[in-house]
């Protein structure tokens, strides 16, 4: 996304670089009958030579237990502050919007 638009990532670094295995499928082991999940697809969101260990954030906003217990989202609050700053003086169609990725998703 960074190379496609003027984006700001707020929160905590991603758990991986842009390329990840995902979309697990359930497998039942034949002898033990244990159920396991195995990644079935490789999602390539960036250059295959991307050697980063994670995608860094522009604005660090870690989630603490206190934030979680109070129902606060420091990353979304930080993104909204940036949006308000960037939107001052812009017309309606040019507004900056905060988008929150769900668990395990990348923005």
C-alpha positions in Angstrom: 0.0 0.0 0.0 2.8 2.4 0.8 3.9 2.5 -2.9 0.3 3.1 -4.1 -0.8 5.9 -1.8 0.2 8.3 1.0 -0.6 6.0 3.9 0.2 6.0 7.6 0.3 2.8 9.5 -0.5 3.2 13.2 -0.4 0.6 16.0 2.1 -2.2 16.3 4.4 -3.8 13.7 2.8 -6.6 11.6 3.4 -10.2 12.6 5.1 -10.8 9.2 6.3 -9.1 6.0 3.7 -8.7 3.3 4.0 -12.3 2.1 2.3 -14.9 4.3 0.9 -18.3 4.4 -2.8 -18.4 5.3 -6.3 -19.8 4.6 -5.9 -22.8 6.8 -7.8 -26.0 6.2 -8.7 -28.6 8.7 -7.1 -32.0 8.6 -7.8 -35.0 10.9 -4.8 -37.1 11.5 -5.5 -40.7 10.6 -4.0 -42.5 13.6 -4.5 -40.1 16.5 -7.7 -38.5 15.1 -6.3 -35.1 16.2 -7.6 -32.2 14.3 -5.0 -29.8 13.0 -5.1 -26.8 10.8 -2.6 -26.3 7.9 -2.0 -23.2 5.8 -3.1 -23.9 2.3 -2.3 -20.7 0.4 0.6 -18.4 0.0 -0.5 -14.7 -0.1 2.1 -12.6 -1.9 1.3 -9.0 -1.2 4.8 -7.6 -1.9 7.9 -8.4 -3.8 9.1 -12.0 -3.3 12.5 -10.7 -2.4 11.1 -8.6 0.4 13.5 -9.5 3.3 11.8 -7.4 6.0 10.8 -9.4 9.1 7.7 -7.2 9.6 6.0 -4.1 8.3 7.0 -1.2 10.5 4.5 1.4 11.7 4.6 5.1 11.1 3.0 5.9 14.4 3.6 3.5 17.3 0.4 3.0 19.3 0.7 -0.3 21.2 -2.3 -1.8 22.8 -2.0 -2.2 26.6 -4.2 -4.4 28.8 -5.6 -1.2 30.3 -6.6 0.0 26.8 -8.2 -3.4 26.0 -10.1 -3.6 29.3 -11.4 0.0 28.8 -12.4 -0.8 25.2 -10.0 1.8 23.8 -8.1 1.3 20.5 -4.9 3.4 20.6 -4.1 2.6 16.9 -7.5 3.9 15.7 -7.3 6.9 17.9 -3.8 7.7 16.5 -5.1 7.3 12.9 -8.1 9.5 13.6 -5.7 12.3 15.0 -3.7 12.1 11.8 -6.8 12.2 9.7 -8.2 15.2 11.4 -4.8 17.0 11.0 -4.6 16.1 7.3 -8.3 16.9 6.6 -8.2 20.4 7.9 -8.9 22.5 4.8 -9.6 19.6 2.4 -12.8 19.3 0.4 -15.2 16.4 1.1 -13.9 14.0 -1.7 -10.3 14.4 -0.6 -10.8 13.4 3.0 -8.4 11.0 4.8 -10.1 8.0 6.3 -9.0 5.6 9.1 -9.3 1.9 8.2 -8.9 -0.7 10.9 -7.6 -4.1 9.9 -9.2 -7.1 11.7 -7.1 -9.7 13.6 -4.7 -11.4 11.2 -5.4 -9.0 8.4 -3.0 -6.5 6.8 -4.2 -3.0 6.0 
